[in-house]
Amino acid sequence: KSKPLIGNLIVSFLIAFSISIIYLVDINKTIQTTNQQLIINIILGLSFFAFFINFIRKIVKDIEDVKGDYNLKMNTLPILIVKYRTAKIASLLCVIPLGFLIYIVINIASIYKFTSIYLVLFTIIPLLYVALKLQSVKSIKDFKKLSTILKISMFLGVTSLIIFSLNT
């Protein structure tokens, strides 16, 4: 927390890497060649999603912890550029995974209807809600709520792999 965003990026990268490791460790042993590209795309997509959702959540968490971080003389983004600007940046960052998810849903909707509905209900709508709320949120309690929504959305997004496998 002494350098703005570095810790957030590292933690988010490690979460994305923990999903990608599935491919690196096991895919060549268990996945047939015909499905391999699809599996690679899914794993990379989930990693990308997890990275961005966690990164946004860590930024929201920094806003939540601003008072304690300030007392500890940390250099987090909300301390450097104030909470409301940081919230606007987090809101803007939501556009990246939102665009990605919408692109995926558009491309799989005709084949994987149930997975598409699941993604819309449990990832796109909550993420859109967070993005819009971050434009006007003021209280620490509200930031905690948004952080929780992001955490749940990330979990449900990653578990969409189970829904996808049931839908095939």
ZABA-711936 format. One record per residue: z, y, x of N, C-alpha, C in turn; residue in one letter. Coordinates in steps of 0.001 Angstrom, whole numbers, plus 500000, padded with zeros to 6 digits. Each point is the difference from the previous one (the first is absolute). Layout:
ZYXZYXZYXA...
***
This chain:
500000498794500815500000501206499185500000501262500853K499943499845501310499964501200500836498594500585500077S498984499195499727498618500487499964499457499773498595K499529501071499363499542499872498610498908498946499832P500174499160499015499029498994499553499803498809500936L500408500079501256499773498885500933500725498744499520I501269500129499665500758498852499500499411499454498714G499576500899499120499382499586498733498724499205500250N499193500481500934498744499308500338500274498628500611L500984499929500887500320498723500659500475498972498977I500936500398499140500517499073498981498877499561499061V499166500935499591498889499670499094498998499069500667S499731500251501272499101499116500750500581498590500083F501295499894500275500630498677500104499940499241498672L500155500705498902499897499350498688498574499507499770I499022500847500307498594499593499848499685498832500930A500521500049501210499754498930500968500620498688499531F501166500084499358500651498767499526499146499293498950S499179500743499280499071499385499046498776499470500742I499491500783500942498812499598500767500244498766500854S501221499782500391500323498861500870499647498681499321I499998499994498671499599498800499252498615499561500456I499100500951500086498637499693500442499995499541501450Y500675500731500846499966499707501431500585498635500336L501015499597499268500698498760500319499395498778499323V499626500127498733499750498794499221498608499839499409D499259501032499870498791499920499180498985498967500486I499792499894501275498987499075500505500368498541499769N501269499749499766500437498625499794499934499575498533K500171500931499072500145499595498600498908500490499062T499296501018500372499002500573499094498614499482500355I499281499547498985498634499527500226499102501184500339Q498969499739500767499104501060500462499370500788498858T499713499376498883499364500717498893500918501064499406T501294499766500042500957500960499447500591500931501049N499682499765501244500662500731501075499790501514499909Q498793500462499731499757501447499937500764500637498840Q500056499316498872500755500507498860501483500128500357L500544498975500637501411500008500393500265501113501011I499113500167500965500144501080500988500037501347499284I499076500211499069499954501265499257501279500237499203N500508498957499377501233500126499213501173500344500903I500135499290501105501120500243500913499920501401500606I498819500413500422499848501350500548500270501057498927L499540499744498787500259500926498894501482500127499691G500692498861499957501442500029499762500733500717501131L499550499795501227500611500677501150499815501509499899S498797500419499670499681501418499832500879500605498902F500069499320498864500815500445498871501469500114500409F500536498961500635501408499993500398500294501114501002A499081500228500938500186501067500984500152501349499295F499063500333499139500021501324499378501151500178499021F500276498990499195501098500131499038501321500148500747I500193499207501050501237500114500762500083501343500724N498885500472500551499978501285500694500381501137499040F499439499978498816500332501015498992501473499879499614I500470498779499809501406499783499634500947500499501086R499638499782501255500843500471501111500047501529500026K498894500646499674499989501467499931500908500476498862I499904499338498843500866500343498867501457499764500381V500268498922500712501349499681500469500515501087500945K499132500528500863500391501098500891500395501240499197D499295500256498912500359501131499133501377499751499393I500209498765499563501278499594499418501154500205500983E499770499701501270501042500027501030500056501312500770D499340501034499523499832501227500779501330500636500411V500978499991499125501282500635500317500693499299501174K500091498686499924500625499237501085499211500093501296G498671499933499901499156500114501193500143501371500647D500119501040499176500173501355500526501321500097500764Y501066499431499422501310500016500661499981499222501310N499156498968500077499875499207501230498952500576500952L499449501158499634498991500700500810498731499171500239K499587499285498974498756499233500061498821500930499728M498824499589500441498789500794499786499056499301499032N500460499769498804499127499358499018499077501048499380T498949499534499373499025500903499389500630500957498977L500880499529499112500592500931499032500846501100500654P500564499711501150500774501018500715499056501019500638I498901499520500537499056500892500681499182500863499045L499554499426498887499103500771499116500555500149498581I501199499690499769500759500046498740499588498897499015V500938499712499110499849498865499083498774500092499102K499789501149499380498911500060499013498635499838500650Y499825500497501224498717499793500688499826498535500392R501086499387500432499950498580500352499657499168498767T500576500355498864499701499289498746498522500150499640A499444501168500231498565500219499721499139499137500923K500400499878501266499263499142500939500075498545499538I501197499550499610500164498625499507499140499776498760A499951500992499129499170499906498801498524499871500372S499572500797500939498611499946500460499685498650500654L500955499467500754499800498690500634499837498887498963L500573500183498823499865498999498928498544499795499604C499171501000500237498581499913499640499315498862500771V500426499747501233499349498968500824500178498608499387I501244499528499782500111498674499373499495499984498557P500120501120499290499462500053498635498493499786500003L499307500711500863498546499839500103499621498587500381G500747499442500937499770498630500456500181499013498847F501096500143499258500277499093498880498964500131498890L499613501219499698498982500214498964498680499367500428I499643500158501259498781499381500538500057498480499830Y501149499409500334500156498545499884499877499564498540I500702500682499117499963499627498582498576500090499458V499290501053500342498609500146499542499151498830500491I500230499569501235499178498942500584500377498589499569N501229499801499528500395498637499611500171499830498496I499949501082499247500325499953498561499167499002499214A498730499876500324499161499097499209500326498529500256S500492499686501180500298498604500342501485499678499825I500857500916500441501451499766499995500682500987499050Y499790499803498710500513500930498988501522500119500025K500688498862500039501463500016499959500572500702501232F499436499720501165500448500655501231499757501503499913T498868500387499452499676501426499851501003500703499087S500318499369498885500980500575499069501359500109500683I500382498950500715501267499990500733500053501165500993Y498936500182500780499964501079500988500091501373499344L499308500175498889500062501291499301501422500265499505V500593499010499330501330500187499407501113500145501031L499939499212501064501145499926500903499826500694501346F498810500511500266499827500760501246499359501366499747T498900500036499295499286501271499818500805500974499134I500458499567498847500746500901499111501297500489500655I500820499112500590501208500511500662499691500957501159P498965499697500766499645500861501125499482501356499520L499246499995498930499531501256499409501189500822499490L500951499319499374501222500662499526500740500650501169Y500176499255501087500692500530501183499250501206500558V498688499880500127499192501100500542500167501265499160A499987499852498693500146501161499118501420500557500033L500999499120499985501402500431500027500341500721501302K499416499561501106500280500639501289499549501462500028L499125500379499092499539501389499930501087500946499478Q500977499454499271500985500882499369501452499553500151S500241498881500646501358499461500095500897500940500820V501260500107499565500928500910500672501278499304500478K500553499130499175501322499447500311499917498739500862S501052499791500765500106498806500847499976498746499130I500620500070498829500008498865499070498567499607499620K499150500996499773498600499724499656499242499388501175D500299500467501213499362499415501185500410498538500156F501270499695499716500468498609500069499246499133498995K499803500545498806499265499269498958498568499719500460K499347500999500579498624499820500479499943498989501143L500988500040500875500068499035501097500120498578499458S500820499831498979500166498679499374498701499542499337T499323500913499316498718499655499368498999499558501063I499961500704501122499082499620501087500345498623500563L501291499738500150500431498699500529499588498869499057K500235500191498719499627498987499004498480499836499950I499293501115500046498535499959499967499441499263501213S500615500216501166499538499288501194500232498500499836M501165499628499508500297498587499785499006499386499014F499776500679498884499076499478498990498563499986500509L499646500977500822498658500016500584499774498825500929G500988499727500840499873498879500935500017498672499246V500807499918498944500028498748499229498762499832499119T499141501003499981498744499844499255499164498858500577S500293499625501225499325498853500615500246498736499168L501206499863499482500330498847499150499188500064498707I499954501177499402499223500186498765498531499704500268I499504500496501128498606499768500377499721498503500122F500914499265500650499771498561500187500050499245498672S500783500480499047500050499373498674498758500338499177L499372501124500328498857500515499247498674499404500480N500015499251501101498739499460500543499703498631499446T
***
